[in-house]
Amino acid sequence: FIRRQINIRPKIAIILGSGLGEFAESISKPIIIKTNTIPHYPCSTVEGHKGNLIFGRLKKVSTLIFQGRVHFYETGDINTVLYPIRVAASLGIKTMLITNAAGGINRSFKPGDLMLIKDQINLTFENSLTNTRRHSIHEPLYDSSLQEIIRNVAHIKQIHLKEGIYCGIKGPSYETAAEVEMIQRMGADAVGMSTVNEVTLATALGIRVASISCITNLSTGILNQKLTHEEVTDVASMVRQTFSELVSGSMEKFC
């Protein structure tokens, strides 16, 4: 269904997290496919996730952008969450950047920071490798060469890039102060409701993966204030230009 509508073979893919969807405007000569028209494709119900597959060129690189994602708490089905990863692999994608909006646990972080994910903690307790030939992964989940490219681009463009460990949970509720303290003691620097299972499956399917979090808020217990989804999308929108510069510059060097 998808191949009949596109005239390029994308080399890289980008998954855009909450509030980061506007980056898709960077694509030249876009071909937009609504996810609700694709057979079996899951449709997002969360604000800030438009639900488009956008094919085009980013810095002359053939690119597929997933404008929005489906979270586990929307469906309760891990295979639905991972369907876009299988689509990317079937289209021949070999390199992927996965982005998200996350709550900062590291007390040195502030809203608007960008964090390169060095490693992850998966507290969803879901098996990402169901329906795959592989039953375990022994190599690092995050590609070190892609990480180094992102670091170098940040340095050249004078972007203050944080680094840390991302913890993925199921949601949909934001973490309690006690949960945040537990996750902090485990060694995480940021927490969110996506990414960890996507990264695991993509790596198992032979895709090189890097990931960036936009720290949109400080988690419960770090600051004494109520958290809202509007805050997440507002802060993500504020760092749009910096995010765009980092991602565009990195994509150009990924191939």
N, C-alpha and C positions, 0 to 999 in steps of 0.2 A: 504493500500500500504506500509506504513512504518513498521507496525508490522510484515509483512511477511518477512522483511529483517533483523530484529533484534532478538537477543536471550536474551535480558535483559529488565527489567522494570525499567527505570530511576526514581530515587527518586527526583533528583534536576535538574534544568536547568540553564544554563548561556547564556545570550545574550552578544556577544562580539561587542563592538563599533569600530569606525574607528581606524585603526592602531593597534588594540588589538587582532587581529585574531590569531597571532602566539601562544597565550596561549593554543590553542587547541592541540599543540604538547605535552602537559602535560598528555593527555589522554592515558591510556594503553589499548592495544588490541582494537584499534578503529574500528568501523564500520562506514564508510563514505557514506552518501547518498547525491548526488548532488541535490540541490533544483530544478534545471531545469528538473529533471526527475519525480518530485512529482506532481501528478495531482493538478491543481488549485493553486500551491504554487507560490508566487511572486518571481521574480528574481531581485536581486540588480544590479544597473548599475553604482554604485559608487566605485571608486578605494579604496582598503582596505577592501572590503566586498566580500569575496570569494564565498559565497553562498553554504555552506555545512551544513548538519546536521550530527553531529559526536556523536556517542554513544560509551560509554566505561566506564572505571573506573578511578576515580580521588580520590587518597588516599583511595582506596577500596570502594568508594561510587559510585553506579550506576548513571551515569551522562549523560545528553544530552547537547551538546554545539551547539548553533546557531552561526556558524562562519559567521558573517555578518548579516545585516538587510536591510529592504527596508524602505526608508523614505517617508513621505507624499509627498514631492515635486517631487518624481520620478513618482508617479501615480495619485496624486490628489484624492485618494480614501482611506478613513480611514479604511474600512473593509479589504482592501488589506494589509495595514500596520499591522493590528492586527491579521491577519491570523495565524502567528506563535504562538501567545499566545493561540489561540484556539486549535492549534495542541498540544501544551504542555499540556493544560488542559485535552484534550481527551486522551493523553497518561498516564494520572494519576499523572502528576507533582504536588507536593504540596508546593515546595519551589523553589524560583527563585532569581537569582542574575542578575540584569540588569546593564550593563556597557555602558559607552559612552565616547566620546571625547567632551570636552566642552571648551568654551572660558571663561577665568577668568574675573569676574567683580569686585570682592573683590580685592582691591589694595594691600592687603597683600599676595595675591597668586602669584605664579610664574610658568612658564611652567615646567611641570614635576611633579607638585603636584598631589596627589590623594585626592579626596574629597568624604567623605561619605555624601550622600544626606539625609538630615534630613526631608525635605519637598519639595514641588514643587509648581510652578506657571505655569498654563497651558494657554499660549497665542496662542494656535492653534485654540481655539474656536470650537473644534470638539467634538462630543458626542461619547465617547468610549463605551457607554452602549447600543448602538443600537444592536438589535438582541440578547439581553440577557433578562433574566427574571427580572433582577433588574433595577430599574429606578433611584436609588440614592444609595450613599454609606455614611454610618454614622460613620464607624470606620476609624482609621488612615490608610493611604495608605501604609506607610512603617512600617514594623514589628519591634517593639522596641527590641525584644529579639535577632533578627538577627543583628540589629545595634550594640547591646552590644557585641556580639561575634566578630564582625569586629573590634570594638575598642580594645578589649582585645588582639586579634591576632596582631594588629598593635603595641600595647604596648610591647608585648612579643618579637616581631621581630624587635623592635626599628625602626618602620616605622613611619615617621612624617605624620600622617593622618590629613588632614583638614576636617572640617565639614561645611556644608552650605546648602542653598536653591538653587535648580536648576529651571531655567525657560526654558520651552520648547516653541519653535516657529516653524512655518512651513518651513521657508527657501524658496528657496535655497540660497538667497543672505545673506552674512554676515550682521550683524546689523550695522546700521549707528551709528555715535557717539551720536546723539540725542536719538536714540532708546536705546542704552546702558545706557545712563543717566536715561532714563525713567524706564528701568528695574531695575537699581540699586536703584532708589528711591522706587520702589515697594518692595525692600527687598531681591532681588536675589543676590547670590554670583557667580553664573556661568550660562551660557546660551548655549543652543544647539538645535538641530533640531530633537530630538527623545525623547524616554523614557516616557514622561508624560502620553500619552494615553495608552502605553503598561502597565504601572504600574496600572493605573486605572482599566483597564479590568481584569488584572491578579488578583487584589484584589477582584473584584466583582465575579470572578469565584472561589474564595476560596483558592487562592495561596498566601502563605506568601512571601513578596517581600522585598529585600534590593537592594540598588543601589549605585554604585561607579562611579564617574566621574574622568577621567584623564584630568587635566587642560593642554591643549596642546598649548595654546596661551593666551595672554591678549587681550581683546576685543577692537574694534575700539574706540578711544578716551582715552583709558587707556594708550596705547602706540601709538606713531605717526609712524606707519609703516603698509605696505600693508599685508593683511592676505591671506594665500594660503592654499589649501588642503594638499599640500606637507608638509607644516610646521606641520600640524596636525598629519599626519601619521609618520613623522620623530620623533617628540617628543614622541608620543605614543610608538614607537619602542625603544626609549632610556630608558624608564622606565619599559621595559618588565619584567626584573627580579624582581623588587620591586612589580610590579603589580601581577606577578605570585605567589610570596611568600604570599602576602596578601590574594589573592583569594583562593589559594590551602589550606592555613591554616584555612581559614574561612569555606570553603566547608566541610572540615573534621568534623567540630563541628556543622554544620547546622542540621545534621540528628539525 
